[in-house]
Amino acid sequence: MKVYRGEKVLVDGVGLKPAVVLVQGGKVVGVHDIDHPLEKDWKVVDTGSKVLMPGVVDSHVHINEPGRTDWEGFTTATRAAAAGGVTTLVDMPLNSIPPTTTINNLKTKVSAAAGQCWVDVGFWGGVIPGNSGNLKEMVHVGVPGFKCFLIHSGVDEFPAVTEEDLLLALAQLKGTGASLLFHSESETGSEEQTGDPNNYSTFLLSRPEEMELKAINLIIELARKTRVPCHIVHLSAASALPAIRKARKEGIPLTVETCHHYLNLNSETIPNNATQFKCCPPIREKSNQDQLWEALVQGDIDMVVSDHSPCTPDLKLPGEKDFMNSWGGISSLQFGLSLLWTGSRTRQFSLQDINRLLSLAPAKLAGSTVLNISSVKLYITHLCPISKSKFNIYKS
């Protein structure tokens, strides 16, 4: 038994308190008062006045192995996660080749990860046209949910779905407990494709808030009709919040995430030619950012994730590639905890709030299932409430 003993242990529902944390076989098996009796042969680590808290769960990460491993593989992604206090990450079904849309593709992905992971790793599945018949089998082996796009995903092997495709998928997921995750942008005809492609404003006008609003209204209707849990990934448009609030008040099973880049960057300060800032949906105005922070305070947004989406330098090339043709993704996996803590210090967030947004809520979304694929010796555990979680040690 290994024991972590500290003056500031973050215990859910209580806050910081002196406590001991018992760890056996790599898992937390107990959290007790500081005077809990200890066996002589237990190894004790005294964390003193540093904060001992659950590790971060990042439920939105693109690890592109196999197929695009030069963009990011499991070794570097999971080491970056560990460096930033992320003890569990959940991989999106694209941009690897093959995408995680069938049980065989999932086995390929898990095999690629074997022996390379420095933190716990889980996998989302994907919904594309024609694959709804594969979903239940993937749920059966432990996939907690599936992501889809209502607009071109950026890679041709993961095409967008229609409303008909969605209804077929939702029928398969009903009653399974699995969630359907949406890249929430739909074409509206209001997009402007003109202007200097080197100017950030040109790109921003090509992805207006109306695209998110249209998609989110459809998602709400589908969740209302089917009662299957639906999740909005990387919300950037604050104008969608009234519809989200109304739907949740109605009891519709809808959860929402936003990302660190939307909370820390704004369009007014993005230079022209700076394609490293390109992501989809786009980074919007400072006034929009302020509303996202307020939604976090009010509980209208459930969690904050990275949407870590790396690529090779030739796909960005700031100053050479323009905004309209460069890859849309931001690499930020290891920075989330420090970014949210720094940004929240002036907004009356507590460490419990940070834990809820970065650990508990994404863990609940991703579930606590174990991926069980015969012949593949890689078991995936997700961070659960504090009694079952991993911990990290930080200076307060």
N, C-alpha and C positions, 0 to 999 in steps of 0.2 A: 504494500500500500504506500502511495506517495501522498503527502499532506502539504497543502499550501495554507500557511497561517498568516493572516494579515490584519492590520488595524482598519483598513478600508476595503471591505469586500462588498461588491454590489449585489445585493440580494433582491430579487424581483418582489415588488410589493412592499419592501421595507426601505430600500435605499442603502447607503453605505453604513456598514456596521462591522465591528470586530468579529471575525469568524474564522473557522477552519473549513477547508474544502478537501474532501477525500477523493482521490483518484486511483482507480484500479483498472488495469488493462487499457489504459488510454482514455477512460471515460470517467466523468464525475459521477460518483456513487453516493455522495452525501455532502450537505452543507450544514454545519452545526455552529453553535455558539463557541466563542473563543476558548472557553474552559472545558470543551469536550475532551474526555480522556483519550490519550493516544497510547498505542502499543509501543514497546521499546524498539522493535525492529522496523518501525515505520520510518521512512525517509521524510524529513520535514524541511520544507523550504519556507523561510520567513521573508515575506514581502514587505515587512515594515509598514511605512506610511504610504507606500505606493498603492494605486488603485488596482484591485484584482476584479476583473469583470469578464463576462462572456465574450468570446471572440465574435467578430463581425461575420455575418452571413451576406454574401453578395449574390443575389439570385438572378443577376443579369450580366453575364460575362460571355464574350465570344472567344472561345479557344479554337483555333482554326486547323487543328490536327485531327485526322490526316487530310491531305489534299492541298492545304494552303499553310503548311507548317512554317514556311518562311515568314508568314504574317505573324504567327504566334503559336507556339506549341505548349504542351502540358507542363514541361519542365520550367520554362521561363514564366509562364502565367501563374503557376502555383507558387513559385518562389517569390514572385512579386506580391501575391496575395499574402503570404506568410510575413513578408517584410512590413506590410501595412496593417497587420492585426486581423486579417481575414482568415478565419479557420475553416470556413466552408464556402465554396462557390458552386453555382449551378450554371452549367454550360448551355448556351442557346443552340438550337438545332442547325443553324447556319453560322459561319460560312465555310465549314469544313466540307470536304468531298469524300464520301457521299454525305448529304444532309441527313439528320437523324429523323427520318420519316417512315422507317420500317424497322421491324425487329432485327433484321439482318444488318441494316445500317447502324443500328444501335450497338450491336455486338462489335462491329468494326470500330466504332468510336471508343467503346470501353476497352477493347484490346489495345488500341493506340495509347490509351491513358495508363495502362498497367505498368507499374514500376517507375512511373515518372512523377507521381503526385506528392507534393510536400504538404498539402492540406487535403481535407475531405472534399470530394467532388461529386456533384449530382448532375443529372442530365434532363433537360426538357426535351420533349419530342416536338415534331412540327406537323402542321396541317397544310397540305397543298392539294390542288385539285386531284381527285381520284384516289386519295389514300385513306379515306375514312374507315375502310375495312381493316386497317392495320392498328387502329388506335387502342382497342380493348386489350389486344395482346401485349402492347407496350405498357399499358396501365397495370396489367397482371404482373409484370416483372418489376414494377416499382417506379415507372415514370410518373411524376406527380401532375403533369399537365403538358399542354401543347401550345406552341406559338404559331400565329399566322400573320400574314400581311394582307392588307386591303389595297395595297399599291405595290409597284415593283420593288422588290426587296433589295435590289442592288446586285444580286447574283442570279443568273438565269436558271440555275438548278433548284431554286426555291421560289416558284411562281406565286403570284397573288391569288387569293381565293375570291369566289363570288358569294353572294348571299345564299345561293343554292348549296354550294360546297359547305358553307358554315352550318346550315341546317342539318345536313347529313352528319357532319362531325359532332354537332351538339347532341343529336339523337344517340350517337354511339357513347358519348361521355355521360349522358344523364344517368344518375344513380351510382356512378363510379367514384365520386369524390374528387375526380381530376378537374383541373381548371383549364379554361381556354384563354390564352394570353394573346392580346391584340397589339400589333403595331398600328396605332390609331391615326392613320391618315388615309383619306379617300380623295380622289380627284373631284374637283367641283366645277372646273371651268373658269375659276377666278384667278388661277395661277398666272403670273406674268413671267414670260420667258425672254423678255427683251431687256436690254441694258448691258453695261460693261460687265462681262463675266469675271473680271478681276476685282470687282467691287462687292463687298459682302452684302450690301443692300439689294443687289440684283438677285443673289441667292435667296435672301430672306423673303423677297416678294414672290419667289417661285414656290414657297411653301407657306402660304398664309394660314392664319389660325382657323379659317373656315374649313380647311382640310381636316383638322383634328375634330372640330365641332361636328362635322358631318359623320365622321367615323364613330365618334363616341355616342352620338344619338342612335346610330344603328346598333352598337354594342348594347346599349341600355335596353333597346326593344327586344333584342335576342335574349338577353338575360331575363327580362321580364316574362317573356313567352315560355322559355324552357326551364328556368330556375337553375340552370347550370352555372356554377361560379365562373365569372368572367373577370379578367384582370387587364387593366390599361397599363401598358408599359410606357416608360419615359414620357410622362405628361409634360409638355412644354407650354401649352396655351392656357393661361389662367382664365380665359373667357369660357372655358368648358366647365369650370368649377360649379356654377349654379346648377347645371344639368346633373352633374355628379351628386351634388348635395341632395337634390330633389329625389333622385333615384334611390340613394341610400336611405333616405328618410322613409321612402316607400317600402323598404325592406328588400330591395333587389340585391342579389348576391354579387356585388361589384367591389373590387379593390383597385387601388391606384398607387402607382409609384412615380417618383420623379428622380432626377439624376443630379449629381454634384455639379456638373457643368452648368445646368440651368440655374442653380442656386448661387453660383460664384462668378459667372461670366455674364456679360450683357452685350447686346448688339452695338450699342453706342461706342464701345471701347475696342471693337474688333477692327484691326487695320485692314485696308485693302490688300489683296494678294496673300493674306495670312490664312491659307487653306487648312492649317492645323486646327482651326476653330470650326471646321465644317462638320456637322452631324445632322441627322434627320430623326425627328423634327429639329428645326434649327434653334439656336440660342436667340432669344428674343430680347425685348427692350427691358431697361431697368425697372420700369413701372410694373411690367409683367412679372419680373423676378420677385419684387416685393410682395406681390399677391401670392406667389407660390410659397414664400416663407410664411405668410399669414395662414395659408391653408395647412401648412405643417403644424403651426401652433394650434389651430382649431381642430385638427384631427381629420381634415378632409382628404389628406394624402397619407397613406398608410406607411410608406417606407421610402427610403432613399437608397439608390443602387448606382453602380458605376456605368452600366452599359459600355463596359470596356470593349472597344472594337478596333483593334490594331490593324495595321497593314504595313507593307514594305514602303520605304521612303519614296520610291519612284511613283507611287500612287498619290502622294501628297505634293511634294516638291513646292513648298511655299515660294511664290514669286515666279514660278515657271508654269505649274499647273494652275488653271483657273478654278474658281469655286464651282462652276457648273460641271466640270469634268473630273475633278479630284474625288478621291474616296471620301465617303461621309462617315467618319468615325473618330472618336476621341479615346485615347489610351490613358486610363487614370486608375487602374485597379488598386494600386497600393496607397492612394492618397485619400480615400474616402473618409476614414475616421478622423484624420487630422483636419480635413476640410470642413466636415460638419461640426466638429467640436469648435473650431475657430469661428465659423460663421454663426454659430448658435450662442456664443458667449454673451453677445449683446441683446439677445432675444429671450432671455429668461428660460432657456432650456436646461434641464437637469441631466445628470448622467443617466438617470432612468429613462428620460425621453430619448437620449442617444441610443441606449440599449434597445428601446422599443422600435425605433426607426431603422436601425442598422442590423439588429439581430433577431428580436422576437417576431416582428411582423414578416420579414422575408422567410424566416424559418417556418412560420405557420403556412405561408403561401406554398413553399416548396415541399411541405410535408415532412414526415419522419420515417419514410419508408426505406427499406434496404433494397438496393438493386440486386436481383438474384438471377443471374444468367448462367446456366450450366456451362462448365468448362472455362469460365472466365473468373479468375480468383481476384476480383476487385470488388470489395463491398463498400458501398457508399452510405455514409451516415450523415444525417442532417442535424444541424444545431437545433435543439429543442429548448423548452424552458430550463431554467437555471440548474435544476437538479440533474439534468442529463447533458449539460453542455460542456464545451471546452472553455478554458479561461485564458485571458491574456493579462499581462501585468503592465500597467502604464503609470507614468508619473502624473500626478494630478496637477 
